[in-house]
Amino acid sequence: MASTTEPLGEFPFWGLLPRKETGVVSLLSKNPNFDGRGTVIAIFDSGVDPGAPGLQVTTEGKVKVIDRIDASGAGDVDTSTVVEATDGVIAGLTGRKLKVPEAWVNPSGKFHIGVKSAYTLYPQRLRERIIKERKEKQWDPVHKILLAEAQRKLQLLENNKSNGSSNGASPNSLIDKMTKEDAETRVSLLNSLEKKYNDLGPAYDCVLYHDGDVWRACIDTSERGELESGIHLGEYRITHQWASLTSADQYNISVNVHNDGNILEIVGMCSSHGTHVASIASANFPDAPERNGVAPGAQIVDRAVEHMLQHCNSIEDKVRFMVECGSERKKGIHLRNWLADKPVDMSVTVEPVLLDDTRADANQKLSFCMEMVLTTNAPWIRSPSCLQMSYTARSFQVSIDPRGLERGRVYFASVKAYNASNVEKGIMFEVPITIVVPVIDLLHGYKYTCPAEVFRAGCVRRHFLYVPVESTWATVTLKSSHSEKCQRFTLHAVQLKPDCSVKTIEFYKVVNLGCNESSTFVLGVRGGYALEVCLARWWSSLVDGQVEIDVEFHSLRPSHEEVTLFCSDGVQRVDVRAGLRPEEVSPQAYLKHHTQVLTPTESKVEVLGGLRDTIPGGRPVYQLILSYNLSVSKAAEVTPKCALLSDVLYESAFESQLWMLFDHNKQLLGSGDAYCTKYSLKLEKGEYTIRLHVRHERPDLLEKLSDLPLTVLTKLSQEVKLDVFTSFNAAVTCGKKAQSLSLGTGAVQPLYLTAPSLTDKTLKGLGLTPGQALLGTLSFAKDEQVRKAVSNHKFGPIRTMPVRAQACPLSNNFPCPPTPLPSFIFL
């Protein structure tokens, strides 16, 4: 390799943070002391590492991170147990004898004790690393030696037997046989222990006491009761002390104390993102100022300093405006799932609110009056030109006319309001408006083609299509050209279903396209909603390339959104229609899960204590704890699901829905939240307890959930295939089963599903009782990719519900079963 004597240059720190582009450099050059000093930043994120470079001191030499709070509760330790030392020794909750250092000052003589598992503090990647290292150091050396010795002994016995047989010796005695069986059992058991290896991690004793001035905590990381060598910290907001939990993990922690010493809060980080954010905002490197954050002297950042100094005494500083749009009272206007073929009028309500409305002077409210001018930056929006505000809500209309806008694109604009007497102050309130104008004219009613476009590194292109009402899936084909190298793209397709998560109907794939290569992907869609197809070129691509996008919609729509099949009925009819184009049909139905509905064995509503669980204004938060008993007859994979609270998070009427599963020894085996499909646990045969936790500030609402049922999905050891027929007579006589067939455009094909035999090997061991049910998937398309994609988008699952003779959910075409039996539901 050729060498050079030319200097390589310095690292471009200026490129890491746009301080010049955002005006920070200009502001500091005019006002050197305007570096954020005297203010405090609140970082609501994954936690800030007090040991990170640049986060030690401010430009004035003050402590940079002045407080740390764990809002997740993961670091809480129950220290409500109070003990006193005997001869300088405390009995810890782990059973260890904890020696109290003589240097500790504890006027009361009382110690609060608790226990904490280290693995509950670690982020996932750190936990995985520590588990791997502990296994290599503590388990593998001993286990490998024992396994090797057991295998040598077994091999020796087998060799002796072989030699004895070849020499014509007499058969092995009973003792020899038992010795060989013992050796085989040792090898088998050691191999089994390796497969079932489970490291629960260190359990640390925690000791808490008050030294007369501040609470102090000690964590016995020695695991030998030697508190002198453990971590000894005071409350962080007072002492600003922190330490690494162990030398192996280098995980920096601090402590807080709540409820008069009954709760110790160990504060760590769940990722590095919060530290990254804090460094951008206010990192301070005294010896390398080019690496500083936006406000190195800050404990909070304030960027618009000059603007605020100029208008700090105006009435606008004391009032904010609440904006609500439409009948759903949204914060803005977002039109997406529409044809965009005619104007739409939307109502906007604006209400002024003083910053301290409950304590504000009544005369100040009565005298409030502001004349506003309204402007918009888009010709397709019409709104009033002025608005006079008093201290009450006012409404006005905004008209949106999408006619004439190019289809397949998204448009953003806003209506902005200014104080007519002080326009320089800036925007008083703003009504954001986002509309999607989808393509509605598809070739043959189902095909969309975008000509080849040039994609450079980081280039992002979006296409918005209105999905035909009949459609159930789509194929997206990417064709590359004019590039000699492999091209990497990200393909992301989304449909937004009202009041549902963005992940409800979503497809995401990283794609590699070779020269003049094409790839086709299948994704489930919902008719009547706009589909956003986004293609992004990989950021590090070195050469340009052209890509053509083709989207084709397909339809095999069943006549029932929910198809219920009861064992007592035996047969259920489903009509399938090809609504857009000819399709190949090959119906398949499989049972995959057994469902149980559990009812609470215990229900308790209690008020949470401390300032952490009190909403400003003195509004305490209550929690509901429900307990369920789960019996597992054989080893299986289970998924708890609370249907009432599933698949909602921030939009939920309740908060903190969390379940935890314990074995009969009260060991926590796993936990989950509202998104039940993300969590499953493999359980052995036995008895288990599930605890469901829900919070709200109104205890009466929680009391209404005291009988909340919980569904447990158990994965079947083997999928059970159901028989599908094309005629009723064939179904009842076990005639010819449905094969692949073709449906013309608009054609309807009746299909008949039959219930499985409860004597099936897989189902027989479940011990099904009346009212229990099974769940699986039902698909109609012949193509395997289509069956997987549509099932992934929750079109075609077979679900189950309890059956009661008093309330039969079947349609009028079927009689209610006289006896409740296991049931099946097909979607």
C-alpha positions in Angstrom: 0.0 0.0 0.0 1.3 3.4 -0.9 2.1 5.7 2.0 1.8 9.5 2.2 3.4 12.2 4.3 0.4 14.6 3.9 -1.5 15.2 7.2 -4.8 13.3 7.4 -6.7 16.2 8.9 -8.8 16.5 12.1 -12.1 14.8 12.8 -15.1 17.1 11.7 -16.8 17.5 15.0 -18.7 20.4 13.5 -20.6 17.9 11.4 -22.0 16.0 14.4 -24.3 18.8 15.6 -25.7 21.7 13.4 -24.8 24.4 15.9 -24.0 26.9 13.1 -27.1 26.2 11.0 -29.4 26.5 14.0 -28.0 29.9 15.1 -26.3 28.7 18.3 -22.8 29.9 17.2 -24.1 33.3 16.3 -26.1 33.6 19.5 -23.1 32.7 21.7 -20.8 35.0 19.8 -23.1 38.0 20.7 -24.0 36.8 24.2 -21.2 34.5 25.6 -23.2 34.0 28.8 -26.3 32.8 27.0 -25.1 29.2 27.1 -28.0 27.9 29.2 -26.5 28.6 32.6 -29.1 29.0 35.4 -31.6 26.7 33.8 -32.5 23.0 34.1 -33.2 20.5 31.3 -35.7 17.6 31.9 -34.8 14.6 29.7 -37.8 12.2 29.4 -36.1 9.3 27.8 -34.3 6.0 28.5 -32.1 7.5 31.3 -29.0 9.6 31.4 -25.6 8.2 32.4 -24.0 10.5 35.0 -20.6 9.0 34.2 -20.7 9.9 30.5 -18.0 12.3 29.2 -19.3 15.8 28.8 -22.0 15.3 31.4 -19.9 16.0 34.5 -20.0 19.8 35.0 -21.5 22.9 33.4 -19.5 25.9 32.2 -19.8 27.3 35.7 -18.4 24.2 37.3 -21.8 23.0 38.7 -22.9 19.4 38.6 -24.4 18.7 35.2 -26.9 15.9 36.1 -28.6 17.2 39.2 -31.4 14.5 39.5 -32.2 11.1 38.2 -35.6 9.4 38.4 -36.7 5.9 37.2 -40.2 6.3 36.0 -40.5 2.7 34.9 -40.5 1.1 38.4 -38.0 -1.5 37.2 -35.4 -0.4 39.8 -37.8 -0.3 42.8 -36.8 -2.4 45.9 -39.3 -3.2 48.7 -37.4 -2.1 51.8 -40.4 -2.1 54.2 -38.8 -4.8 56.4 -37.1 -3.0 59.3 -34.5 -4.7 61.5 -31.8 -3.8 64.0 -28.2 -5.1 64.1 -27.1 -7.6 66.6 -23.4 -7.6 67.3 -22.9 -5.6 64.2 -24.7 -8.1 62.0 -28.0 -8.0 60.1 -29.9 -11.0 58.7 -30.5 -10.2 55.1 -33.6 -11.3 53.1 -31.3 -13.6 51.0 -30.4 -15.4 54.2 -26.8 -14.0 54.3 -25.3 -12.5 57.4 -24.6 -8.9 56.6 -21.8 -7.2 58.5 -22.4 -3.5 59.2 -19.2 -1.4 58.8 -18.2 0.5 62.0 -17.9 3.8 60.0 -21.6 3.9 59.3 -23.6 6.6 61.2 -27.1 5.5 62.0 -28.6 7.3 65.0 -31.9 5.4 65.0 -30.2 2.0 64.8 -32.9 0.8 62.4 -32.1 -0.6 58.9 -34.6 -1.1 56.1 -33.6 -4.2 54.1 -34.6 -5.7 50.7 -33.3 -7.8 47.9 -32.8 -7.1 44.2 -32.0 -9.3 41.2 -29.3 -7.7 39.1 -30.9 -8.9 35.8 -34.0 -6.9 36.4 -31.9 -3.7 36.2 -29.9 -4.6 33.1 -30.9 -3.6 29.6 -31.4 -6.7 27.3 -28.0 -6.6 25.6 -26.1 -6.1 28.8 -28.0 -8.9 30.4 -27.3 -11.3 27.5 -23.6 -10.4 27.7 -23.4 -11.0 31.5 -25.3 -14.3 31.2 -22.9 -15.5 28.5 -19.8 -14.4 30.6 -21.1 -16.0 33.8 -21.9 -19.3 32.0 -18.4 -19.4 30.4 -16.7 -18.7 33.8 -18.9 -20.5 36.3 -20.9 -23.2 34.5 -18.9 -24.4 31.5 -15.6 -25.4 33.2 -17.3 -27.6 35.8 -20.0 -29.0 33.5 -17.6 -29.9 30.7 -15.3 -31.8 33.0 -18.2 -33.7 34.6 -19.7 -34.5 31.1 -16.3 -35.6 29.8 -15.8 -37.9 32.8 -19.2 -39.4 32.4 -18.7 -40.0 28.7 -15.3 -41.6 29.3 -16.9 -44.0 31.9 -19.7 -44.9 29.6 -17.3 -45.5 26.7 -15.1 -47.7 29.0 -18.1 -49.8 30.0 -19.2 -50.2 26.4 -15.6 -51.2 25.4 -15.4 -53.7 28.2 -18.7 -55.2 27.2 -17.6 -55.4 23.5 -14.3 -57.1 24.5 -16.0 -59.5 26.8 -18.5 -60.5 24.1 -15.7 -61.1 21.6 -13.8 -63.3 24.0 -16.8 -65.4 24.6 -17.1 -64.3 28.2 -20.3 -64.9 30.2 -23.1 -62.2 30.0 -22.8 -59.1 32.2 -24.0 -59.5 35.7 -26.9 -57.4 37.1 -24.3 -55.1 38.7 -22.6 -54.4 35.4 -26.0 -53.7 33.8 -27.0 -51.2 36.5 -23.5 -49.6 36.4 -24.0 -49.0 32.6 -27.5 -47.7 33.1 -26.2 -45.3 35.8 -23.5 -44.0 33.4 -26.0 -43.5 30.6 -28.3 -41.6 33.0 -25.4 -39.4 34.1 -24.6 -38.4 30.5 -28.3 -37.9 29.6 -28.9 -35.8 32.7 -25.8 -33.6 32.1 -26.8 -33.0 28.5 -30.3 -32.1 29.7 -29.0 -29.7 32.3 -27.0 -28.0 29.5 -30.0 -27.5 27.4 -32.1 -26.3 30.3 -29.4 -24.0 31.7 -31.1 -20.9 33.2 -29.1 -18.3 35.1 -31.3 -16.3 37.4 -28.4 -14.0 38.1 -27.0 -12.4 41.3 -29.4 -11.5 44.1 -28.1 -8.5 46.0 -29.1 -7.6 49.6 -30.0 -4.0 49.9 -29.6 -2.1 53.2 -31.1 1.4 53.7 -30.6 3.7 56.7 -30.8 7.4 57.6 -27.6 9.0 58.9 -29.4 12.0 60.4 -29.0 14.1 57.3 -29.7 11.9 54.3 -30.8 8.4 53.4 -28.0 6.1 52.4 -28.2 2.7 50.7 -25.8 -0.1 50.4 -26.0 -2.9 47.8 -24.0 -6.0 48.7 -22.5 -6.8 45.3 -20.0 -9.0 47.0 -22.8 -11.6 47.6 -21.0 -12.6 50.8 -22.4 -10.1 53.3 -19.4 -7.9 53.2 -21.2 -4.5 53.1 -17.8 -2.7 53.4 -17.0 -3.8 49.8 -20.5 -3.1 48.4 -21.8 0.0 46.8 -22.6 2.7 49.3 -24.5 5.7 48.0 -26.6 8.6 49.3 -29.7 10.0 47.7 -28.6 11.3 44.3 -30.5 14.6 44.3 -28.7 15.5 47.5 -25.3 13.9 47.3 -25.0 13.4 43.5 -23.2 10.1 44.1 -23.2 7.3 41.5 -21.2 4.1 41.0 -20.8 1.2 38.6 -22.8 -1.8 39.9 -19.9 -4.2 39.2 -16.6 -4.0 37.4 -17.9 -6.5 34.9 -21.0 -4.7 33.8 -19.8 -1.0 34.2 -23.5 -0.2 34.6 -23.7 3.2 36.4 -26.5 3.5 39.0 -27.7 6.0 41.6 -30.4 5.7 44.3 -33.5 7.6 45.5 -35.6 6.8 48.6 -39.4 7.0 48.9 -42.1 6.4 51.4 -40.0 7.0 54.5 -37.5 4.4 53.5 -40.0 1.7 52.5 -39.0 1.9 48.8 -35.4 2.1 47.5 -35.2 3.2 43.9 -32.1 2.1 41.9 -31.8 4.3 38.8 -30.0 3.0 35.8 -30.5 3.2 32.0 -32.4 1.0 29.6 -30.5 2.2 26.6 -27.9 4.9 25.6 -30.5 7.1 23.8 -31.3 9.3 26.7 -27.6 10.0 27.3 -27.2 10.8 23.6 -30.1 13.3 23.8 -28.7 14.9 26.9 -25.3 15.3 25.2 -26.8 17.0 22.2 -28.7 19.4 24.5 -26.0 20.4 26.9 -22.7 18.4 26.8 -19.8 20.4 28.1 -16.2 19.6 27.2 -14.0 22.3 28.8 -10.9 21.1 27.0 -12.6 20.5 23.6 -15.4 23.1 23.2 -15.9 22.0 19.6 -17.6 18.9 21.0 -20.0 20.9 23.2 -23.8 20.5 23.0 -26.2 23.3 22.2 -26.1 24.8 25.7 -23.0 23.6 27.6 -23.8 25.7 30.6 -27.4 24.5 30.9 -29.3 22.4 33.2 -32.1 23.3 30.8 -31.9 24.7 27.2 -33.6 27.8 25.9 -32.8 28.5 22.3 -35.1 31.5 21.4 -33.4 33.8 24.0 -33.4 37.1 22.0 -37.0 36.6 20.9 -38.2 35.9 24.4 -36.3 38.9 25.9 -38.0 41.2 23.3 -41.5 40.0 24.0 -41.3 38.8 27.6 -43.9 41.2 29.0 -46.7 40.7 26.4 -50.1 39.1 27.2 -49.3 36.2 24.9 -46.8 34.9 27.4 -49.7 34.3 29.9 -52.1 32.4 27.7 -52.2 29.3 25.5 -54.8 28.2 23.0 -56.5 24.8 22.9 -57.4 23.8 19.3 -59.9 21.0 18.5 -60.9 19.9 15.0 -63.9 18.0 13.8 -66.4 16.0 15.8 -63.6 13.8 17.2 -61.9 16.9 18.7 -58.5 16.1 17.1 -55.5 18.5 17.4 -55.3 19.0 13.7 -57.0 17.9 10.4 -55.8 14.7 8.8 -57.7 13.3 5.8 -56.3 10.0 4.5 -58.9 7.3 3.9 -61.0 9.2 1.4 -61.5 9.5 -2.4 -60.4 13.2 -2.3 -62.9 14.0 -5.1 -64.8 16.9 -3.6 -64.4 19.8 -1.1 -64.7 19.1 2.7 -65.6 21.5 5.4 -64.1 21.0 8.9 -65.0 22.8 12.1 -62.3 24.2 14.3 -62.8 25.3 17.9 -60.3 27.5 19.7 -60.3 28.3 23.4 -57.8 30.5 25.3 -56.5 29.2 28.7 -54.5 31.2 31.1 -51.4 29.4 32.4 -52.8 29.2 35.9 -56.4 29.1 35.0 -57.7 27.9 38.4 -56.1 30.7 40.3 -56.3 33.4 37.7 -58.1 36.7 38.5 -61.7 36.7 37.2 -61.3 40.3 36.1 -58.3 39.2 34.0 -60.5 36.6 32.2 -63.3 39.1 31.7 -61.0 41.7 30.2 -59.2 39.3 27.9 -59.7 40.3 24.3 -57.5 39.6 21.3 -58.0 40.5 17.6 -56.4 37.9 15.4 -55.6 37.6 11.7 -55.6 34.2 10.1 -53.4 33.1 7.2 -52.9 30.0 5.2 -50.0 28.9 3.0 -52.0 26.7 0.5 -54.5 27.7 -2.2 -56.6 24.6 -1.6 -57.5 25.8 1.9 -60.0 28.5 2.7 -60.5 30.0 6.2 -61.7 33.3 7.8 -59.3 36.2 7.5 -59.8 37.4 11.1 -61.1 36.2 14.5 -61.9 38.1 17.7 -61.2 36.1 20.8 -62.6 36.7 24.3 -62.1 34.3 27.2 -64.4 31.6 25.7 -64.4 29.0 23.0 -64.9 30.2 19.4 -65.5 28.1 16.3 -64.9 28.7 12.6 -64.9 26.6 9.4 -62.0 25.5 7.3 -62.7 24.4 3.7 -60.4 21.9 2.0 -60.7 21.5 -1.8 -58.4 18.7 -3.1 -59.6 19.0 -6.7 -56.7 19.8 -9.1 -54.0 18.4 -6.8 -51.8 15.7 -8.2 -52.9 12.3 -7.1 -50.7 9.8 -5.3 -49.1 12.4 -3.0 -49.5 13.8 0.5 -49.9 17.6 1.1 -49.3 19.6 4.3 -50.3 23.1 5.1 -51.7 25.0 8.1 -53.9 27.9 9.2 -51.8 30.2 11.4 -53.2 32.9 13.8 -51.3 36.1 14.8 -52.1 38.8 17.2 -53.1 41.7 14.9 -51.5 44.2 17.3 -48.2 42.3 17.8 -47.5 40.2 14.7 -43.8 40.1 15.5 -44.5 38.0 18.6 -45.2 35.1 16.2 -47.9 32.4 15.9 -50.6 32.3 18.6 -52.0 29.0 17.5 -51.8 26.8 14.4 -54.2 24.3 12.8 -52.0 21.7 11.0 -53.7 20.2 8.0 -52.5 17.0 6.3 -54.3 15.4 3.4 -53.6 12.4 1.3 -54.8 12.5 -2.3 -54.7 8.8 -3.3 -54.6 7.4 -6.8 -58.1 6.1 -7.5 -58.0 5.3 -11.3 -56.3 1.9 -11.5 -55.6 0.0 -14.7 -58.4 -2.6 -15.1 -59.5 -1.5 -11.6 -56.7 -3.3 -9.8 -53.2 -2.3 -11.2 -50.9 0.6 -10.6 -47.6 1.2 -12.3 -45.0 3.9 -11.5 -42.5 4.4 -14.3 -38.8 3.9 -13.5 -37.4 6.6 -11.2 -33.8 7.4 -10.3 -32.9 6.6 -6.7 -29.8 8.2 -5.1 -28.4 7.4 -1.7 -31.0 8.3 1.0 -33.7 9.0 -1.6 -37.3 8.4 -0.4 -40.4 8.1 -2.6 -43.9 7.6 -1.4 -47.0 6.5 -3.4 -50.6 6.7 -2.0 -53.2 4.4 -3.5 -56.9 4.0 -2.7 -57.4 0.3 -2.1 -60.5 -1.1 -3.9 -63.2 -2.1 -1.4 -63.1 -5.8 -2.4 -59.3 -6.1 -2.1 -57.8 -8.5 0.5 -54.1 -8.5 -0.6 -51.7 -6.8 -2.9 -48.5 -7.7 -4.7 -45.7 -5.1 -5.0 -43.0 -5.7 -7.7 -39.8 -3.8 -7.8 -37.8 -3.8 -11.1 -34.2 -2.4 -11.1 -32.3 -1.1 -14.1 -29.3 1.1 -15.1 -27.1 -0.2 -12.3 -24.3 -2.7 -12.5 -24.2 -3.2 -8.7 -26.6 -4.6 -6.2 -29.0 -2.0 -4.8 -30.4 -2.0 -1.3 -33.8 -0.5 -0.5 -36.3 -0.4 2.4 -39.9 -1.2 1.4 -42.5 0.0 3.8 -46.3 -0.2 3.3 -48.8 1.1 5.7 -52.6 1.5 6.0 -53.9 3.5 8.9 -57.0 2.1 10.5 -58.9 4.5 12.7 -58.3 4.2 16.4 -55.7 1.5 15.8 -51.9 1.3 16.0 -49.9 2.0 12.9 -48.6 -1.6 13.1 -52.1 -3.0 12.6 -51.8 -3.2 8.8 -48.1 -2.8 8.0 -45.4 -4.4 5.8 -41.6 -3.8 6.3 -38.8 -5.4 4.3 -35.2 -4.6 3.5 -34.6 -5.5 -0.2 -31.5 -6.2 -2.2 -31.9 -5.9 -6.0 -29.3 -7.1 -8.4 -28.7 -5.7 -11.9 -31.9 -5.8 -14.0 -33.5 -8.0 -11.3 -37.1 -7.9 -10.0 -38.6 -9.0 -6.7 -42.3 -9.4 -5.8 -43.7 -9.1 -2.3 -47.2 -10.0 -1.0 -48.9 -7.9 1.7 -52.3 -8.1 3.3 -54.5 -5.0 2.8 -57.9 -3.7 3.9 -60.3 -2.4 1.2 -61.5 1.2 1.5 -58.3 2.5 3.1 -55.4 4.5 1.5 -52.3 2.4 1.1 -48.9 4.2 1.5 -46.1 2.5 -0.4 -42.7 3.9 0.6 -39.4 2.9 -1.1 -36.2 4.3 0.3 -32.7 3.9 -1.1 -30.1 2.8 1.5 -28.2 5.7 2.9 -24.7 4.3 2.1 -25.3 3.5 -1.6 -22.5 4.6 -3.8 -24.2 4.6 -7.2 -27.5 5.7 -8.6 -30.1 3.3 -9.9 -33.6 3.2 -11.5 -36.5 1.2 -10.0 -40.0 0.7 -11.4 -42.8 -0.1 -9.0 -45.9 -2.2 -9.8 -48.8 -2.7 -7.4 -51.6 -5.2 -8.1 -54.6 -5.7 -5.9 -56.4 -9.1 -5.5 -59.6 -10.2 -3.8 -60.8 -13.4 -2.2 -63.3 -12.1 0.3 -65.3 -14.4 2.6 -69.0 -13.7 3.3 -68.4 -13.6 7.1 -66.1 -11.4 9.1 -66.4 -14.0 11.8 -67.2 -17.6 10.9 -68.2 -19.6 14.0 -68.2 -23.4 13.9 -69.6 -25.3 16.8 -68.9 -29.0 17.3 -72.6 -29.6 17.7 -73.3 -28.1 14.2 -70.6 -30.1 12.4 -70.7 -28.0 9.2 -70.5 -24.2 8.5 -70.8 -22.5 5.2 -68.5 -19.7 4.0 -69.0 -18.0 0.6 -65.8 -16.7 -1.1 -66.0 -14.0 -3.8 -63.4 -13.0 -6.3 -64.3 -9.3 -6.6 -61.6 -7.8 -8.7 -60.2 -10.4 -11.1 -60.0 -14.2 -11.7 -58.3 -16.0 -8.8 -57.1 -19.4 -8.0 -58.7 -20.8 -4.8 -57.3 -23.6 -2.6 -58.9 -23.4 0.8 -57.1 -24.6 3.9 -58.0 -24.4 7.6 -55.7 -25.3 10.5 -56.1 -25.2 14.3 -53.0 -23.9 16.0 -54.0 -22.8 19.5 -56.2 -23.9 22.4 -57.9 -21.0 24.3 -58.9 -20.9 27.9 -60.9 -18.1 29.6 -59.7 -17.6 33.2 -61.7 -15.7 35.8 -60.1 -13.8 38.7 -59.6 -15.7 41.9 -58.7 -12.5 43.7 -59.4 -8.8 43.0 -58.0 -5.9 44.9 -58.1 -2.1 44.3 -55.7 0.0 46.4 -54.3 3.5 46.4 -50.7 3.9 45.4 -48.5 5.9 47.8 -46.0 8.6 47.5 -45.5 11.6 45.3 -44.5 9.5 42.3 -48.1 8.1 42.1 -49.9 11.4 42.6 -51.0 13.5 39.7 -50.5 17.3 40.2 -53.5 18.8 41.9 -53.5 16.1 44.6 -55.1 13.4 42.4 -53.9 9.9 43.7 -53.5 7.0 41.3 -55.2 3.7 42.1 -54.2 0.2 41.0 -56.3 -2.9 40.3 -54.5 -6.3 40.9 -56.3 -9.4 39.5 -55.0 -12.9 40.2 -55.7 -15.9 37.9 -54.8 -19.6 38.4 -53.5 -21.4 35.3 -53.1 -25.1 35.1 -50.8 -26.6 32.4 -51.4 -30.3 31.8 -48.2 -30.7 29.7 -45.3 -28.7 28.5 -46.6 -26.0 26.1 -46.1 -22.4 24.9 -48.7 -20.0 26.2 -49.7 -16.4 25.6 -51.8 -14.5 28.1 -54.2 -11.9 26.5 -56.6 -9.4 28.1 -58.9 -8.7 25.1 -60.4 -5.6 26.7 -57.0 -3.8 27.0 -55.1 -5.4 24.1 -53.5 -3.5 21.2 -54.0 -0.1 22.8 -51.3 2.0 24.5 -51.4 5.7 24.7 -55.0 5.8 23.5 -56.2 3.5 26.2 -58.7 4.7 28.7 -56.6 2.9 31.4 -52.9 2.9 32.0 -50.1 0.5 32.9 -51.8 -2.7 31.8 -49.2 -5.3 32.7 -49.3 -9.0 33.4 -46.8 -11.2 35.3 -46.7 -15.0 35.4 -45.3 -16.9 38.4 -44.7 -20.6 39.1 -45.9 -22.4 42.2 -42.6 -21.2 43.9 -43.5 -17.6 43.2 -40.7 -17.2 40.8 -41.4 -14.6 38.1 -41.2 -16.4 34.7 -42.2 -13.6 32.4 -44.3 -10.5 31.9 -46.1 -8.6 29.1 -48.2 -5.6 28.2 -51.0 -4.6 25.9 -49.4 -6.1 22.8 -50.0 -9.8 23.6 -48.6 -11.2 20.3 -45.1 -10.0 21.4 -45.0 -12.2 24.4 -45.1 -16.0 24.8 -43.7 -18.3 27.5 -42.7 -22.0 27.4 -44.1 -23.6 30.5 -43.6 -27.1 31.9 -46.5 -29.1 33.4 -47.7 -27.5 36.6 -49.7 -24.8 38.4 -49.1 -21.1 37.7 -50.4 -17.8 38.8 -51.0 -14.8 36.5 -51.3 -11.3 38.0 -52.8 -8.5 35.9 -52.1 -4.9 36.9 -54.2 -1.9 35.7 -54.1 1.7 36.9 -56.4 4.7 36.9 -57.1 7.7 39.1 -60.8 6.7 39.5 -61.2 3.6 41.7 -64.9 3.2 40.6 -63.7 2.4 37.1 -61.3 -0.1 38.3 -64.0 -1.8 40.5 -65.9 -2.4 37.3 -63.0 -4.5 36.0 -63.0 -6.7 39.2 -64.4 -9.7 37.2 -62.3 -9.1 34.0 -61.7 -12.4 32.2 -58.2 -13.3 30.9 -57.7 -15.4 27.8 -54.7 -17.8 27.6 -53.7 -19.1 24.2 -51.8 -22.4 24.3 -49.9 -23.4 21.2 -50.8 -26.9 20.0 -48.0 -29.4 19.8 -49.1 -30.1 16.2 -51.4 -28.2 13.9 -54.7 -29.9 13.1 -56.0 -29.6 9.6 -59.7 -29.3 9.0 -61.6 -30.7 6.1 -63.1 -28.3 3.6 -65.7 -29.2 0.9 -67.4 -27.5 -2.0 -70.9 -28.9 -1.3 -73.0 -29.6 1.7 -73.7 -33.2 0.7 -69.9 -33.9 0.3 -69.3 -32.4 3.8 -71.9 -34.5 5.6 -71.0 -37.7 3.7 -67.2 -37.2 3.9 -67.1 -37.0 0.1 -64.5 -35.4 -2.1 -62.6 -32.6 -0.4 -62.1 -29.2 -2.0 -59.3 -29.0 -4.4 -57.8 -26.1 -6.3 -60.3 -24.3 -8.5 -60.6 -21.1 -10.5 -63.0 -18.2 -9.8 -63.9 -15.7 -12.5 -64.4 -12.0 -11.7 -67.4 -11.6 -9.5 -67.9 -15.3 -9.0 -68.9 -16.7 -5.6 -67.8 -20.2 -4.4 -69.5 -21.8 -1.3 -67.2 -23.7 1.0 -68.2 -26.0 3.8 -66.0 -26.4 6.9 -66.3 -29.5 9.2 -65.4 -29.7 12.8 -62.4 -31.9 13.7 -62.8 -35.1 15.7 -62.2 -34.5 19.4 -60.5 -37.9 19.5 -57.7 -36.5 17.3 -54.3 -37.3 19.0 -53.4 -33.6 19.3 -56.8 -32.6 20.7 -57.4 -35.6 22.9 -54.7 -34.6 25.4 -56.1 -31.1 25.9 -58.9 -32.2 28.1 -61.4 -29.9 26.4 -64.5 -29.1 28.4 -67.8 -27.5 27.3 -67.3 -23.8 26.4 -63.6 -24.1 25.6 -62.4 -23.3 22.1 -59.6 -23.6 19.6 -58.0 -21.0 17.3 -56.1 -21.2 14.0 -56.0 -19.8 10.5 -58.3 -20.0 7.5 -56.9 -19.1 4.0 -58.4 -19.3 0.5 -55.6 -18.4 -1.9 -53.5 -21.1 -3.7 -50.2 -19.2 -3.4 -48.3 -20.0 -0.2 -46.9 -16.4 0.0 -50.4 -15.0 -0.1 -51.6 -17.4 2.7 -48.8 -16.3 4.9 -49.2 -12.5 4.2 -52.9 -12.4 4.7 -52.7 -14.4 7.9 -50.0 -12.1 9.2 -52.4 -9.2 8.7 -55.1 -11.0 10.8 -57.3 -11.8 7.8 -58.3 -15.4 8.1 -57.6 -16.4 11.7 -59.8 -19.0 13.3 -60.9 -17.8 16.7 -63.1 -19.3 19.4 -65.6 -18.2 21.9 -67.3 -19.9 24.9 -70.8 -21.3 24.1 -73.8 -21.1 26.3 -77.1 -22.8 25.7 -78.9 -19.7 26.9 -77.3 -17.2 24.4 -76.3 -18.8 21.1 -74.2 -16.4 18.9 -75.0 -18.2 15.7 -77.1 -16.7 12.9 -80.8 -17.4 12.4 -79.9 -20.0 9.8 -78.6 -22.4 12.4 -80.3 -23.8 15.5 -78.7 -23.3 18.9 -76.9 -26.4 20.2 -78.7 -28.1 23.0 -75.5 -28.8 24.8 -72.4 -26.5 25.0 -69.4 -28.1 23.2 -66.0 -26.8 22.2 -66.4 -24.2 19.4 -64.3 -22.8 16.5 -64.5 -19.3 14.8 -63.3 -18.7 11.3 -62.6 -15.2 10.1 
